[in-house]
Amino acid sequence: MARGPFGYHGRMKGIIVAAGYGTRFLPVTKTVPKELLPVGTKPSIAYIVEEFIASGISDIVIISSRRKKSLEDYFDREVELEEIFRREGRADKLAAIAPPEARIFFVRQTEMRGTGHALLQARAFVGGDPCVVAYPDDLHIGARPLALQLIEAHERTGKSVMATIHEAGDVSRYGVVDPGPDGVSVAGFVEKPARGKEPSHEVSIGRYLYTSEFFDLLEEGWKAHTGGEYFHTYALDRLIAKGKVAFARVEGERLDTGDPAGYLEAILRDAAANPSLRPVLERFARGLLGGGRS
């Protein structure tokens, strides 16, 4: 049984999809996985792992690829550094490099065949348990972990759950939920609806809770797939048609680090919340507003 600091007990598992090329961040992602790009002094993927652990998830699989061996190194022990810090009595440094208190597994997607194909690589890991799936472009800031919010929605409804935010403006570049009459169920889902044709302003973000039935449907779709990329939306649409999907509007703030602009915003927000870095940020802002260096 897993238990997080927020009190959840269960057999929920976690999946992080981290097999993509990260081409928006070239040239750095030619050799460095996008998921290891730092927000502050921690790589972005570490925030997802911490969210899972705080939600009571202790079994986590990371779907990676041949080019991302350094992800496995990051979550392993660094024995030489540990020995140095022990000799120096640096408990703070030892804590900083300690592996997370979770069982981290890796599976590789050997070909870039889409999100549905990637998730199928983790099917054996999931077994018959539900799981929370995270795409590391979406980080969450808030008092209650995002994964826990999905778990609670699943416990209330018994359904798979999509995380959403309410976007008041143009939603034509998003996947948009068509809410059911009860305001909880998902009646439909539209990818990038034409402006003015959107079913709602409830926008899906990169966090899902799936029951094991999702993976059965994913396998079903893969068997009929004829070529090209295979996406998770096949199984999701089937579950929606069966009335087995709910949505949970996220409490807290979502940071989209999937492109350089969003990534920069995440770095600036982290710096603003850090007492040792905020003065640097303020001096820089004063210099910009003053037309020169302060």
VENVEN-V49607 format. One record per residue. N is the residue number from 1. SS is DSSP state (hx for helix, st for strand, lp for the rest). PSI is psi in whole degrees, -180 to 180 (none if undefined). D_FIRST is the distance of its C-alpha to the first C-alpha in whole Angstrom. Layout:
BEGIN
{{N:SS:PSI:D_FIRST} {N:SS:PSI:D_FIRST}}
END
This chain:
BEGIN
{{1:lp:138:0} {2:st:143:4} {3:st:121:7} {4:lp:174:10} {5:lp:-16:13} {6:lp:3:14} {7:lp:3:11} {8:lp:135:10} {9:st:134:6} {10:st:-173:5} {11:lp:27:6} {12:lp:139:9} {13:st:166:11} {14:st:141:14} {15:st:132:17} {16:st:121:20} {17:st:109:24} {18:lp:40:26} {19:lp:-7:29} {20:lp:168:32} {21:lp:-28:35} {22:lp:41:35} {23:hx:-21:39} {24:hx:-16:39} {25:hx:15:39} {26:lp:145:41} {27:lp:-7:43} {28:hx:-35:40} {29:hx:6:37} {30:hx:-35:40} {31:lp:-20:38} {32:lp:123:35} {33:lp:138:32} {34:hx:-34:32} {35:hx:-15:28} {36:hx:-1:29} {37:lp:133:32} {38:st:144:32} {39:st:104:31} {40:lp:-130:32} {41:lp:9:31} {42:st:142:28} {43:st:153:28} {44:hx:-35:27} {45:hx:-26:24} {46:hx:-31:22} {47:hx:-37:22} {48:hx:-44:20} {49:hx:-43:18} {50:hx:-39:18} {51:hx:-44:17} {52:hx:-48:14} {53:hx:-43:13} {54:hx:-20:14} {55:lp:3:12} {56:lp:12:9} {57:lp:120:9} {58:lp:-7:9} {59:st:115:10} {60:st:131:14} {61:st:136:17} {62:st:122:20} {63:st:113:23} {64:st:-160:26} {65:lp:176:30} {66:hx:-31:32} {67:hx:1:34} {68:hx:41:30} {69:hx:-29:30} {70:hx:-22:30} {71:hx:-43:26} {72:hx:-39:25} {73:hx:-39:27} {74:hx:-39:26} {75:lp:5:22} {76:lp:172:23} {77:lp:152:25} {78:lp:86:28} {79:hx:-42:29} {80:hx:-45:33} {81:hx:-40:32} {82:hx:-44:30} {83:hx:-42:33} {84:hx:-47:35} {85:hx:-32:33} {86:hx:-46:32} {87:hx:-35:36} {88:hx:-7:37} {89:lp:30:34} {90:lp:79:33} {91:hx:-34:29} {92:hx:-41:29} {93:hx:-38:30} {94:hx:-42:27} {95:hx:-36:25} {96:hx:-31:26} {97:hx:3:26} {98:lp:137:23} {99:lp:154:20} {100:lp:156:17} {101:lp:66:14} {102:lp:161:12} {103:st:113:13} {104:st:125:16} {105:st:156:18} {106:st:141:21} {107:st:144:23} {108:st:140:27} {109:lp:110:29} {110:lp:-20:32} {111:lp:145:34} {112:lp:90:34} {113:lp:17:34} {114:lp:169:32} {115:hx:-35:29} {116:hx:-44:28} {117:hx:-42:29} {118:hx:-46:27} {119:hx:-30:24} {120:hx:-25:25} {121:lp:-19:24} {122:lp:8:20} {123:hx:-43:20} {124:hx:-34:19} {125:hx:-41:16} {126:hx:-42:15} {127:lp:-131:16} {128:lp:10:15} {129:lp:154:12} {130:lp:163:14} {131:st:153:14} {132:st:128:16} {133:st:130:19} {134:st:137:21} {135:st:121:25} {136:lp:-4:25} {137:lp:-21:29} {138:st:112:27} {139:st:155:26} {140:st:135:25} {141:st:125:26} {142:lp:167:25} {143:lp:-32:23} {144:lp:127:20} {145:lp:142:19} {146:hx:-43:20} {147:hx:-38:17} {148:hx:-38:15} {149:hx:-39:18} {150:hx:-40:18} {151:hx:-44:15} {152:hx:-39:16} {153:hx:-38:19} {154:hx:-41:17} {155:hx:-32:16} {156:hx:-36:19} {157:hx:-24:21} {158:lp:9:19} {159:lp:167:21} {160:st:154:21} {161:st:135:21} {162:st:135:24} {163:st:136:24} {164:st:161:28} {165:st:156:30} {166:st:120:34} {167:lp:112:37} {168:lp:-28:40} {169:lp:-148:42} {170:lp:127:43} {171:lp:17:40} {172:lp:-12:42} {173:lp:8:40} {174:lp:170:36} {175:st:129:34} {176:st:134:35} {177:st:137:33} {178:st:103:35} {179:st:147:33} {180:lp:171:33} {181:lp:-26:35} {182:lp:-5:32} {183:lp:8:32} {184:lp:-44:28} {185:st:155:28} {186:st:117:30} {187:st:-25:33} {188:st:169:34} {189:st:128:34} {190:st:122:37} {191:st:124:37} {192:lp:63:39} {193:lp:150:41} {194:lp:144:45} {195:lp:128:46} {196:lp:-9:47} {197:lp:6:45} {198:lp:141:41} {199:lp:-19:40} {200:lp:-173:38} {201:lp:26:37} {202:st:107:33} {203:st:133:33} {204:st:138:30} {205:st:175:28} {206:st:53:26} {207:st:127:22} {208:st:151:21} {209:st:124:18} {210:st:137:19} {211:lp:169:18} {212:hx:-23:18} {213:hx:-32:22} {214:hx:-42:23} {215:hx:-30:22} {216:hx:-44:24} {217:hx:-34:27} {218:hx:-43:27} {219:hx:-41:28} {220:hx:-46:30} {221:hx:-37:32} {222:hx:-37:32} {223:hx:-29:34} {224:hx:-2:37} {225:lp:136:37} {226:lp:-7:40} {227:lp:166:40} {228:lp:-168:39} {229:lp:146:36} {230:lp:124:33} {231:lp:156:32} {232:lp:-15:28} {233:hx:-23:30} {234:hx:-54:31} {235:hx:-38:28} {236:hx:-45:28} {237:hx:-37:31} {238:hx:-42:30} {239:hx:-40:27} {240:hx:-43:29} {241:hx:-28:32} {242:lp:-1:30} {243:lp:28:29} {244:lp:25:25} {245:st:135:25} {246:st:169:25} {247:st:152:26} {248:st:117:24} {249:st:128:27} {250:lp:131:25} {251:lp:135:26} {252:lp:-166:27} {253:st:138:29} {254:st:135:29} {255:st:124:30} {256:st:104:32} {257:lp:20:32} {258:lp:-10:33} {259:lp:164:37} {260:hx:-35:39} {261:hx:-46:40} {262:hx:-37:36} {263:hx:-43:35} {264:hx:-41:38} {265:hx:-41:37} {266:hx:-41:33} {267:hx:-44:35} {268:hx:-39:38} {269:hx:-39:35} {270:hx:-43:33} {271:hx:-39:36} {272:hx:-28:37} {273:lp:-4:34} {274:lp:115:35} {275:hx:-29:37} {276:hx:-20:39} {277:hx:-24:39} {278:hx:-40:40} {279:hx:-36:44} {280:hx:-43:44} {281:hx:-42:43} {282:hx:-40:46} {283:hx:-41:48} {284:hx:-42:48} {285:hx:-41:48} {286:hx:-39:51} {287:hx:-40:53} {288:hx:-46:52} {289:hx:-30:53} {290:lp:-3:56} {291:lp:9:57} {292:lp:-170:57} {293:lp:146:55} {294:lp:none:55}}
END
